[in-house]
């Protein structure tokens, strides 16, 4: 996983996104509520484990690609481990980026959007 360098802006720019922030947050909520089976910290990264369901890996890869397009400070890797889909997430070495990663780990993917709105 190629983690962006320190100094990468910690912003979320969804101006060219095919979905809205509200739709994206709902997608996260449904994904985590329906399919998440575990989460863990791996060094400076976080790992989410999901049930391997038909089409789910492709949906997670699509979500990760859309996140990377609007939040350049993130790095993602999606793999399969036995009967689970593994989604590793890391961020550039920046306190604000780490706070967003912590919020994602805690189930709050919308924290950066709220901070930007303030």
C-alpha positions in Angstrom: 0.0 0.0 0.0 1.5 3.3 -1.1 0.9 5.8 1.7 0.8 9.4 0.6 3.7 11.6 1.9 3.4 13.9 4.9 2.2 17.3 3.7 -0.6 15.8 1.5 -3.5 18.1 2.1 -6.1 16.7 4.5 -9.2 17.7 2.7 -12.2 16.0 1.2 -13.1 17.4 -2.3 -16.2 15.7 -3.7 -16.8 18.3 -6.4 -16.2 15.7 -9.2 -17.6 12.7 -7.3 -20.4 10.7 -8.8 -22.3 10.7 -5.5 -23.1 13.2 -2.8 -21.6 13.2 0.7 -24.9 12.0 2.1 -25.0 9.1 -0.3 -21.4 8.2 0.5 -22.0 8.2 4.2 -25.1 6.0 3.8 -23.1 3.6 1.7 -20.5 3.3 4.6 -23.3 2.9 7.1 -24.9 0.1 5.2 -21.6 -1.6 4.5 -20.5 -1.6 8.1 -24.0 -2.5 9.5 -24.5 -5.4 7.1 -21.2 -6.9 6.4 -18.5 -5.9 8.9 -17.2 -8.8 11.0 -14.2 -7.1 12.7 -11.7 -4.3 12.8 -8.2 -4.0 14.1 -5.3 -1.7 14.2 -2.2 -2.8 12.2 0.6 -0.4 13.1 -0.4 3.0 11.8 -3.1 1.5 9.6 -6.5 0.1 10.3 -8.0 -3.1 8.9 -11.7 -3.9 8.4 -12.9 -7.4 7.8 -16.1 -8.1 6.0 -18.1 -11.3 5.2 -17.2 -12.5 1.7 -20.5 -12.0 -0.1 -21.1 -12.0 -3.9 -20.1 -8.6 -5.4 -19.0 -7.1 -2.1 -15.3 -7.0 -2.9 -16.0 -5.0 -6.1 -18.3 -2.6 -4.1 -15.6 -2.1 -1.5 -12.9 -1.5 -4.2 -15.2 1.0 -5.9 -15.8 2.8 -2.6 -12.1 2.9 -1.9 -11.4 4.3 -5.4 -14.0 7.0 -4.9 -12.6 7.8 -1.4 -9.0 8.1 -2.8 -10.3 10.4 -5.6 -11.7 12.9 -3.1 -9.3 12.3 -0.1 -5.7 12.1 -1.5 -4.2 11.7 2.0 -5.7 8.1 2.2 -4.2 4.8 1.0 -6.3 1.7 0.6 -5.8 -2.0 -0.2 -8.5 -4.6 -0.6 -7.7 -8.3 -0.5 -9.4 -11.6 0.3 -8.4 -13.8 3.3 -10.2 -17.1 3.4 -13.9 -16.3 3.7 -13.4 -12.6 4.4 -12.7 -9.4 2.5 -10.0 -7.3 4.1 -9.9 -3.6 3.6 -6.7 -1.9 4.9 -6.7 1.9 5.3 -3.8 4.2 6.0 -3.1 7.9 5.9 -0.2 10.3 5.4 1.8 11.1 8.5 -0.2 14.1 9.7 -2.2 14.6 13.0 -5.3 15.7 11.2 -5.2 12.7 8.8 -4.7 10.3 11.7 -7.7 11.8 13.4 -9.8 11.1 10.3 -8.5 7.5 10.2 -9.3 7.1 13.9 -12.8 8.4 13.3 -13.3 5.9 10.4 -12.1 3.1 12.6 -14.6 4.2 15.2 -17.4 4.1 12.6 -17.6 7.9 11.9 -16.6 8.3 8.2 -18.1 11.8 8.0 -15.9 13.5 10.5 -13.7 15.3 7.9 -16.8 16.6 6.1 -18.2 18.1 9.3 -14.8 19.7 10.2 -14.6 21.3 6.8 -18.1 22.7 7.1 -17.3 24.4 10.4 
